[in-house]
Amino acid sequence: MKPVTIEQANQIGMLQTLGIRLTDVGDDYAVMEVIVDERHSNYFGGVHGGLLATLVDTVAFFPKPLLPSGRMVTTANLTANYLKGPQLGDRLIARSQIEHLGRRTVSLTVRVTGSGDKLLVHGSVTLIVLKQPDEPTP
């Protein structure tokens, strides 16, 4: 698998549909942002929890040792603890942090904050490594 750049990540169809952008990639973290608007609302007029779960899941793939290095991974487990709902117009920032990078699994914590840097969601993601950057593509 070829390494993925920020520009390529921001071309992912689902992220474009939801207005989510990858904004920063570090050695053990990644950051994504989205401005909440009407397309993110649920039946009750609030923000759909699926947007928040998507942020938690997706930001976990982009710390530098993962997709940006060509390491192919897939989600094995995701936990999202919802603390407070965002409002329309809020700018959400999701930040993943690698806690463990093994040969076959990766564990990350994720925080999603809103206006005033208030914590809205905290979660964890476990990824299964399908292919290391130095392995031939199956």
Backbone hydrogen bonds in HBPLUS format (Angstrom, degrees):
<---DONOR---> <-ACCEPTOR-->    atom                        ^
c    i                          cat <-CA-CA->   ^        H-A-AA   ^      H-
h    n   atom  resd res      DA  || num        DHA   H-A  angle D-A-AA Bond
n    s   type  num  typ     dist DA aas  dist angle  dist       angle   num
A0004-VAL N   A0067-LEU O   2.98 MM  63  5.58 150.2  2.07 123.4 130.3     1
A0009-ALA N   A0005-THR O   2.94 MM   4  6.21 161.7  1.97 153.8 159.0     2
A0010-ASN N   A0006-ILE O   2.99 MM   4  6.21 153.2  2.06 149.0 156.0     3
A0011-GLN N   A0008-GLN O   3.00 MM   3  5.16 158.5  2.04 106.4 112.9     4
A0012-ILE N   A0009-ALA O   3.13 MM   3  5.58 168.5  2.14 115.8 118.7     5
A0016-GLN N   A0012-ILE O   2.98 MM   4  6.27 157.8  2.03 157.7 165.0     6
A0017-THR N   A0013-GLY O   2.87 MM   4  6.10 159.3  1.91 152.4 158.4     7
A0018-LEU N   A0014-MET O   3.00 MM   4  6.23 153.5  2.08 147.3 153.5     8
A0019-GLY N   A0015-LEU O   2.84 MM   4  5.82 117.8  2.23 137.1 153.2     9
A0020-ILE N   A0015-LEU O   2.89 MM   5  4.89 143.3  2.02 145.8 148.0    10
A0019-GLY N   A0016-GLN O   3.20 MM   3  4.94 142.0  2.35  92.7 103.7    11
A0021-ARG N   A0033-GLU O   2.87 MM  12  5.37 162.0  1.90 156.5 162.7    12
A0033-GLU N   A0021-ARG O   2.84 MM  12  5.37 152.4  1.91 148.9 157.7    13
A0023-THR N   A0031-VAL O   2.85 MM   8  5.66 163.4  1.88 145.8 151.5    14
A0024-ASP N   A0031-VAL O   3.39 MM   7  5.00 156.8  2.45 134.0 131.6    15
A0031-VAL N   A0024-ASP O   2.85 MM   7  5.00 152.4  1.92 147.9 145.9    16
A0026-GLY N   A0029-TYR O   2.80 MM   3  4.99 170.5  1.81 148.9 146.5    17
A0064-LYS N   A0026-GLY O   2.90 MM  38  5.58 162.7  1.93 163.3 163.1    18
A0098-ILE N   A0028-ASP O   2.83 MM  70  5.24 167.5  1.84 149.8 153.5    19
A0030-ALA N   A0096-SER O   3.29 MM  66  5.37 143.6  2.43 127.0 132.0    20
A0096-SER N   A0030-ALA O   2.96 MM  66  5.37 155.5  2.02 149.6 157.3    21
A0032-MET N   A0094-ALA O   2.88 MM  62  5.17 156.0  1.94 147.2 155.1    22
A0094-ALA N   A0032-MET O   2.83 MM  62  5.17 168.2  1.84 153.0 157.1    23
A0034-VAL N   A0092-LEU O   3.11 MM  58  5.34 145.5  2.23 141.6 147.9    24
A0092-LEU N   A0034-VAL O   2.79 MM  58  5.34 165.9  1.81 169.8 166.7    25
A0036-VAL N   A0090-ASP O   2.83 MM  54  5.43 166.9  1.85 164.1 165.4    26
A0089-GLY N   A0036-VAL O   2.74 MM  53  5.09 162.5  1.77 134.3 140.4    27
A0040-HIS N   A0037-ASP O   2.95 MM   3  5.72 162.8  1.98 125.8 131.4    28
A0041-SER N   A0038-GLU O   3.15 MM   3  5.34 169.0  2.16 114.2 115.8    29
A0048-HIS N   A0040-HIS O   2.73 MM   8  5.77 175.2  1.73 165.8 166.9    30
A0042-ASN N   A0046-GLY O   2.72 MM   4  5.51 146.2  1.83 143.4 150.6    31
A0045-GLY N   A0042-ASN O   3.03 MM   3  5.38 165.0  2.05 115.2 119.8    32
A0051-LEU N   A0048-HIS O   3.10 MM   3  5.80 148.7  2.20 116.8 123.4    33
A0053-ALA N   A0049-GLY O   2.92 MM   4  6.25 159.5  1.97 153.5 159.7    34
A0054-THR N   A0050-GLY O   2.87 MM   4  5.90 151.1  1.95 139.2 147.3    35
A0055-LEU N   A0051-LEU O   2.99 MM   4  6.29 152.2  2.07 144.9 152.1    36
A0056-VAL N   A0052-LEU O   3.03 MM   4  6.33 162.7  2.06 149.8 153.8    37
A0057-ASP N   A0053-ALA O   2.93 MM   4  6.13 166.4  1.95 151.4 155.0    38
A0058-THR N   A0054-THR O   2.85 MM   4  5.85 171.2  1.85 153.5 156.4    39
A0059-VAL N   A0055-LEU O   3.07 MM   4  5.90 169.1  2.09 149.5 153.0    40
A0061-PHE N   A0058-THR O   3.11 MM   3  5.74 161.4  2.15 119.0 123.8    41
A0062-PHE N   A0059-VAL O   3.42 MM   3  5.77 166.4  2.44 111.1 114.8    42
A0067-LEU N   A0061-PHE O   3.31 MM   6  6.17 158.1  2.36 166.1 170.2    43
A0066-LEU N   A0063-PRO O   2.91 MM   3  5.75 164.9  1.93 135.0 140.1    44
A0069-SER N   A0066-LEU O   2.87 MM   3  5.47 150.9  1.95 120.3 129.6    45
A0071-ARG N   A0066-LEU O   3.07 MM   5  4.81 161.9  2.10 130.2 124.5    46
A0070-GLY N   A0067-LEU O   2.93 MM   3  4.81 155.8  1.99 104.4 112.5    47
A0072-MET N   A0131-LYS O   2.93 MM  59  4.99 143.7  2.06 142.0 150.8    48
A0130-LEU N   A0072-MET O   2.76 MM  58  5.38 151.1  1.84 143.4 151.9    49
A0131-LYS N   A0072-MET O   3.28 MM  59  4.99 154.2  2.35 135.3 133.5    50
A0074-THR N   A0128-ILE O   3.02 MM  54  5.42 144.3  2.15 142.9 153.9    51
A0128-ILE N   A0074-THR O   2.81 MM  54  5.42 162.4  1.84 162.5 165.9    52
A0076-ALA N   A0126-THR O   2.78 MM  50  5.51 171.8  1.79 158.4 157.9    53
A0077-ASN N   A0126-THR O   3.23 MM  49  5.05 154.9  2.30 139.0 138.8    54
A0126-THR N   A0077-ASN O   2.91 MM  49  5.05 163.1  1.94 141.6 144.5    55
A0079-THR N   A0124-SER O   2.87 MM  45  5.24 159.0  1.91 159.3 161.1    56
A0124-SER N   A0079-THR O   2.99 MM  45  5.24 141.9  2.13 131.8 143.0    57
A0081-ASN N   A0122-HIS O   2.82 MM  41  5.34 161.4  1.85 149.5 155.8    58
A0122-HIS N   A0081-ASN O   3.15 MM  41  5.34 152.8  2.23 138.7 145.2    59
A0083-LEU N   A0120-LEU O   2.71 MM  37  5.11 167.1  1.72 163.2 160.9    60
A0084-LYS N   A0120-LEU O   3.32 MM  36  4.81 153.1  2.40 126.1 127.9    61
A0090-ASP N   A0087-GLN O   3.00 MM   3  5.57 163.5  2.03 137.4 139.9    62
A0093-ILE N   A0113-THR O   2.94 MM  20  5.33 159.3  1.99 147.6 153.9    63
A0113-THR N   A0093-ILE O   2.87 MM  20  5.33 160.8  1.91 151.3 152.9    64
A0095-ARG N   A0111-ARG O   2.88 MM  16  5.43 159.0  1.92 154.0 160.8    65
A0111-ARG N   A0095-ARG O   3.03 MM  16  5.43 154.7  2.10 142.6 149.8    66
A0097-GLN N   A0109-THR O   2.82 MM  12  5.32 144.2  1.95 157.6 164.7    67
A0109-THR N   A0097-GLN O   2.98 MM  12  5.32 154.1  2.05 147.9 153.0    68
A0099-GLU N   A0107-SER O   2.77 MM   8  5.50 169.6  1.78 149.6 152.1    69
A0100-HIS N   A0107-SER O   3.17 MM   7  5.01 154.7  2.24 140.0 137.6    70
A0107-SER N   A0100-HIS O   2.89 MM   7  5.01 157.3  1.94 138.8 146.2    71
A0102-GLY N   A0105-THR O   2.83 MM   3  5.20 155.8  1.88 167.7 175.1    72
A0129-VAL N   A0104-ARG O   2.89 MM  25  4.74 171.8  1.90 122.4 124.8    73
A0106-VAL N   A0127-LEU O   2.91 MM  21  5.01 149.1  2.00 142.0 145.9    74
A0127-LEU N   A0106-VAL O   2.78 MM  21  5.01 166.5  1.79 152.8 157.6    75
A0108-LEU N   A0125-VAL O   2.88 MM  17  5.24 156.7  1.94 157.4 163.1    76
A0125-VAL N   A0108-LEU O   2.96 MM  17  5.24 157.8  2.01 142.1 146.4    77
A0110-VAL N   A0123-GLY O   2.91 MM  13  5.11 157.4  1.97 136.7 135.5    78
A0123-GLY N   A0110-VAL O   2.86 MM  13  5.11 156.2  1.92 149.3 151.6    79
A0112-VAL N   A0121-VAL O   2.83 MM   9  5.02 163.0  1.86 155.2 153.8    80
A0120-LEU N   A0112-VAL O   2.82 MM   8  5.67 166.0  1.84 158.5 162.8    81
A0121-VAL N   A0112-VAL O   3.20 MM   9  5.02 159.9  2.24 138.7 141.5    82
A0114-GLY N   A0118-LYS O   2.87 MM   4  5.32 150.5  1.95 143.7 152.5    83
A0117-ASP N   A0114-GLY O   2.97 MM   3  5.39 127.7  2.26 146.3 143.1    84
A0118-LYS N   A0115-SER O   3.41 MM   3  6.10 160.9  2.45 114.1 117.6    85
A0135-GLU N   A0132-GLN O   3.11 MM   3  5.33 166.5  2.13 114.1 118.4    86
